[in-house]
């Protein structure tokens, strides 16, 4: 998302050329493909908020990870977890810690069509408070005076 924002950026002009790396080709060649975003309200991209669901939604639109969706969800879950050596993360299985996000969508198309702001987050099988802090509480963390 950061690169889509930055590439082709010229004052007073609509961007025409924006690069998307060869995700489909890399996957077809047998490479493990992970998708994420690390820019969060920094000098390069002032709009991120570490919302992985936003990354899934935008990557699906930008890189055409649909029709069929196939196993692309693994690029956001089990593949990056494995690459980081976190083999117990990013997977659903009996006996695993119930750390997951519940959405009010029955299908991928429904998940991608709405913001899912009503999501429920479980940690260890228990719902956690997902209230977002007021931006003023974050001023000291982002260098605002």
N, C-alpha and C positions, 0 to 999 in steps of 0.2 A: 504494500500500500504506500509505503514511503517513496519507493521509486516511481510509482505511477504519479505521485504528487510532484516529485522533483524533476523528472525527465521532461525535456521540451519546454521548460519553464522560462519564458521570456516575457517581460512586462508588455502588456498591451496586445499579446498574441495568444490565440488558442493553441494549445499543444497539439502537434500532429503525430509525432513519432514517440512512442513509449515502448520500451522493451519489456518483454515477458520471457523469462528463460524457458528453455525447452523441456518443460515438465513431462509432457506426454512421451517425448522421445527418450528422455532419460529413464523413465519408468519402463518403457518398452524394451530398452537395452538391458534391463535387469538391475538397475541402480535403485537403492533405497531413496525415495523422495520424501523429504520432510518440508512442511510449509509452516511458517510462523511469522511473527513481526516483533521486532525488538525496539522500535522507535516509539517512545511514549512521552509526549509533551517535551521533546528535546529541540535543539536548534534546527534539526533537519525536518522534523515532522511534529508539529505542535498539537496534533489532534488525537493521537493514540491514547488508549486507556487500558491496555493489557487485556482486552476482551477477545478471547480466542474464538468465540462464536462470530464476532465481526470478521476476524481473519478468515474463517471458513466461508462465510457468506461472500466476502469480497473476492477471495481467491477462486471460488466457484464461478463467479461472474467474469472475472478478468481472464482466467485461464481455461474457461470452458470445461470445468470438471464435472459435467453433467451429461445426461442423455447418452449413455447410461452413467449413473453415479459410480457404479462398480465398487471398487474397494478404495476409492480416493479418501474416505474418512480416515483410513489408517495413516495417511500422510500428515494428519493433525494429531494423532493419538499414539498408537503403538509403535509406529516407525521412529518418530523422534525419541520416544521413551527408550527404545532399544539402542538407538545410536548413542544416547547418553548413559547407557548401562543401567537403566531403570526398568529392568525386565518385568517387574510386577506392576508397573504403571501403564495407563493407557489401554487397559483391557478389562473386560467384564468376565468374571469367572466365579464359580462357587467357592466360598471361603476367602475370597480376596476382600480387603477393606472396601467398604461401600463409600468410596470417594467419587462422586459423580454429579452430573448436572441433569436435572429433569426438565423437560420442555413440554409446552402445551402444543405439540405438533405430532401428527400421526405419521407423516411422510416427510422426506427431505424437502419436497417442494413447499410444504407448509412451514417448515423450519426456516427456509430461506426467504419466505415471503413476508414475514413479520419480525419485529425486533426481538421477540422472546424476552422482553423486559420482566415478564412474570416468572422467569425461571426459578427453580428451587435447587439449591446447592446442598449436597449432603457431604459431610466429612465423618468418616467412621460410622456411617449409617444414620447420622443425626443431622437434621436441618440446621444450617448456620444462618446468622444474620447477614444479609447481603445489602444492607442499607449503605448507600454510597456516602462518603463524607462530604461535607460542604467544602467547596474549593478553598475557602478562607482557612480551613484547618490544614491545608496542604501547603500554604504559602511558604512556610519555613523550609519545606523539603524541596521546593522548586526555585528557591532563591528570590521570591517576591518579598518586597518590603512593604 
